[in-house]
Amino acid sequence: MGRPRKALLDRQRITTAALELVDETGDFTVPELARRLGVQTASIYHHVDGRAGIVELLRARIGEEMDFSPLEQQPWDAALAGFARSYRAAFAAHPHLVPLLATTTVRAQSVIIEAYERMAGVLEDSGFPPEDVIAVLTALENLILGSALDLAAPDVMWDVPDGVDAPRLATALAASPQGPGRADRAFTVGLDALLHGFGRLLDDHPAVADQ
């Protein structure tokens, strides 16, 4: 038999299959991935540096879904708000990726590094001191990733059972949007509050007055 015209395995196929497993089960192992692809486990190691390498491929794949153009906006809060919405939207279809990516260090030269480099530039150029930049970016990422997980949560997060005296919570639940609108509203409220807090941090920095 002649050699196949198309390679049986490549990094793109590995990434796609790993993403399918994460979407279905919340995680993956290299042997599971090999079974999904119909290859030997050792074959995968010819293309990637083990599980850590596959995680970085997944990180790069989700990064490709992000829109960087909001980072060109002015002022800084409009840039961060626009990118935060794009970041959240990229995870909307794959919320199970959040725990996997959030608990591993970003190591590869990926678009995620580029995104954070550009956000750091936006903040520093706007007067945020370097010692505050990582705290601001981490707080923003916590909101984005938490909200992405919220998209996969049940529509009703609190179900007040009969016999439990919680009338104010029951009233609030009844007034809350249902379906995707609940998570969207919570994200908007949280983003607005964070940006307002970041603005106060910037206003309180003594260097701002000297600019």
C-alpha positions as CSV (number, residue, x, y, z in Angstrom):
1,M,0.0,0.0,0.0
2,G,1.2,3.5,-0.8
3,R,1.7,6.1,1.9
4,P,-1.4,8.1,2.8
5,R,-1.7,11.5,1.1
6,K,-2.6,13.2,4.4
7,A,-0.8,12.8,7.6
8,L,-2.8,10.8,10.1
9,L,-1.8,13.1,13.0
10,D,-0.9,16.7,13.4
11,R,-1.1,19.4,16.0
12,Q,-4.3,20.8,14.7
13,R,-6.1,17.4,15.0
14,I,-4.6,16.8,18.4
15,T,-5.9,20.2,19.6
16,T,-9.4,19.6,18.2
17,A,-9.7,16.2,19.7
18,A,-8.4,17.4,23.1
19,L,-10.9,20.3,23.0
20,E,-13.7,17.8,22.3
21,L,-12.7,15.7,25.3
22,V,-12.6,18.8,27.6
23,D,-16.0,19.9,26.4
24,E,-17.4,16.5,27.1
25,T,-15.7,15.6,30.3
26,G,-14.0,18.6,31.7
27,D,-10.5,17.2,31.2
28,F,-8.4,14.8,29.2
29,T,-5.5,12.4,29.4
30,V,-3.0,11.6,26.7
31,P,-4.2,7.9,26.5
32,E,-7.8,9.0,26.2
33,L,-6.8,11.4,23.5
34,A,-4.9,8.7,21.6
35,R,-8.0,6.5,21.7
36,R,-10.1,9.4,20.4
37,L,-7.7,9.9,17.5
38,G,-7.3,6.2,16.8
39,V,-3.5,6.2,17.3
40,Q,-0.9,4.9,19.7
41,T,-0.2,7.1,22.7
42,A,3.5,7.3,21.7
43,S,2.4,8.8,18.4
44,I,1.1,11.9,20.1
45,Y,4.5,12.5,21.8
46,H,6.0,12.9,18.3
47,H,4.0,16.1,17.8
48,V,3.7,17.6,21.3
49,D,5.6,17.8,24.6
50,G,3.1,15.7,26.5
51,R,0.1,16.9,28.4
52,A,1.6,20.3,29.1
53,G,2.2,20.9,25.4
54,I,-1.4,20.0,24.6
55,V,-2.7,22.4,27.3
56,E,-0.7,25.1,25.6
57,L,-2.2,24.2,22.2
58,L,-5.6,24.5,23.8
59,R,-4.7,27.9,25.2
60,A,-3.5,29.1,21.8
61,R,-6.7,27.8,20.2
62,I,-8.9,29.8,22.6
63,G,-6.7,32.8,22.1
64,E,-7.3,32.7,18.4
65,E,-11.0,33.3,19.1
66,M,-10.3,36.6,20.8
67,D,-10.6,40.0,19.2
68,F,-7.6,42.1,20.0
69,S,-8.9,45.3,18.3
70,P,-10.5,46.7,21.4
71,L,-7.1,47.2,22.9
72,E,-6.5,49.9,20.4
73,Q,-9.4,52.0,21.9
74,Q,-9.0,55.0,24.2
75,P,-9.4,55.5,27.1
76,W,-7.9,52.6,29.0
77,D,-11.2,51.5,30.5
78,A,-12.9,51.2,27.1
79,A,-10.0,49.1,25.9
80,L,-10.1,46.8,28.9
81,A,-13.9,46.5,28.7
82,G,-14.0,45.6,25.0
83,F,-11.3,43.0,25.4
84,A,-12.9,41.5,28.5
85,R,-16.1,40.9,26.5
86,S,-14.1,39.3,23.7
87,Y,-12.2,37.2,26.2
88,R,-15.4,36.0,27.8
89,A,-17.0,35.3,24.5
90,A,-14.1,33.1,23.4
91,F,-14.7,30.9,26.5
92,A,-18.5,30.9,26.1
93,A,-18.5,27.8,23.9
94,H,-15.9,26.0,26.0
95,P,-16.4,26.9,29.7
96,H,-14.9,23.6,30.9
97,L,-11.5,24.9,29.6
98,V,-11.5,27.5,32.4
99,P,-10.4,25.3,35.3
100,L,-7.8,23.6,33.1
101,L,-6.2,26.8,31.8
102,A,-6.6,28.8,35.0
103,T,-4.6,26.3,37.0
104,T,-1.6,26.0,34.7
105,T,1.2,28.5,34.1
106,V,1.2,30.2,30.7
107,R,4.5,29.0,29.2
108,A,4.3,29.0,25.4
109,Q,4.8,31.9,23.1
110,S,1.1,32.2,22.5
111,V,-1.4,34.8,21.6
112,I,-2.3,34.9,25.3
113,I,1.1,36.3,26.2
114,E,0.6,38.9,23.4
115,A,-2.8,39.8,24.8
116,Y,-1.4,40.4,28.3
117,E,1.6,42.3,27.0
118,R,-0.8,44.7,25.2
119,M,-3.0,45.1,28.2
120,A,0.0,45.8,30.4
121,G,1.0,48.5,27.9
122,V,-2.5,50.0,27.9
123,L,-2.3,50.3,31.7
124,E,1.2,51.6,32.1
125,D,0.7,54.1,29.3
126,S,-2.4,55.3,31.2
127,G,-0.5,55.9,34.4
128,F,-0.9,52.7,36.3
129,P,2.3,52.0,38.2
130,P,4.1,48.7,37.3
131,E,3.4,47.3,40.8
132,D,-0.3,47.5,40.2
133,V,-0.5,46.1,36.7
134,I,-0.5,42.4,37.5
135,A,-3.1,42.9,40.3
136,V,-5.4,44.8,37.9
137,L,-5.0,42.1,35.2
138,T,-5.5,39.3,37.7
139,A,-8.7,40.8,39.1
140,L,-10.0,41.3,35.6
141,E,-9.2,37.8,34.6
142,N,-10.8,36.4,37.7
143,L,-14.1,38.1,36.7
144,I,-13.8,37.0,33.1
145,L,-13.1,33.4,33.9
146,G,-15.6,33.2,36.7
147,S,-18.3,34.6,34.4
148,A,-17.3,32.1,31.7
149,L,-17.9,29.3,34.2
150,D,-21.2,31.0,35.1
151,L,-22.4,30.5,31.5
152,A,-22.3,26.8,32.1
153,A,-24.1,27.0,35.5
154,P,-27.8,26.2,36.0
155,D,-30.2,29.1,35.2
156,V,-31.3,29.0,38.9
157,M,-28.4,29.0,41.2
158,W,-30.4,29.4,44.4
159,D,-33.6,27.4,44.8
160,V,-35.3,28.4,48.1
161,P,-37.1,25.2,49.4
162,D,-40.5,25.3,51.0
163,G,-40.3,26.0,54.7
164,V,-37.2,28.1,54.4
165,D,-37.7,31.7,55.5
166,A,-35.7,33.8,52.8
167,P,-38.3,36.2,51.4
168,R,-35.8,38.8,50.2
169,L,-33.7,36.3,48.4
170,A,-36.9,34.9,46.8
171,T,-37.9,38.3,45.7
172,A,-34.5,39.0,44.2
173,L,-34.5,35.7,42.4
174,A,-37.9,36.4,40.9
175,A,-36.7,39.8,39.7
176,S,-33.5,38.4,38.2
177,P,-33.2,37.8,34.4
178,Q,-33.6,34.2,33.3
179,G,-31.4,32.1,30.9
180,P,-28.2,33.7,29.5
181,G,-29.4,37.1,30.6
182,R,-28.7,36.2,34.2
183,A,-25.0,35.6,33.6
184,D,-24.7,38.5,31.2
185,R,-26.2,40.9,33.7
186,A,-23.9,39.7,36.5
187,F,-20.8,40.1,34.2
188,T,-21.8,43.6,33.2
189,V,-22.3,44.7,36.9
190,G,-19.0,43.1,37.9
191,L,-17.1,44.6,35.0
192,D,-18.5,48.1,35.6
193,A,-17.6,47.8,39.3
194,L,-14.1,46.6,38.6
195,L,-13.4,49.4,36.1
196,H,-14.7,52.0,38.5
197,G,-12.4,50.6,41.2
198,F,-9.4,50.5,38.9
199,G,-10.2,54.2,38.1
200,R,-10.0,55.1,41.8
201,L,-6.7,53.2,42.1
202,L,-5.4,55.3,39.2
203,D,-6.7,58.6,40.7
204,D,-5.1,57.8,44.0
205,H,-1.7,57.3,42.5
206,P,0.5,60.3,43.2
207,A,2.3,60.1,39.8
208,V,-0.9,60.8,38.0
209,A,-1.0,64.4,39.3
210,D,2.5,65.0,37.8
211,Q,1.6,63.8,34.3
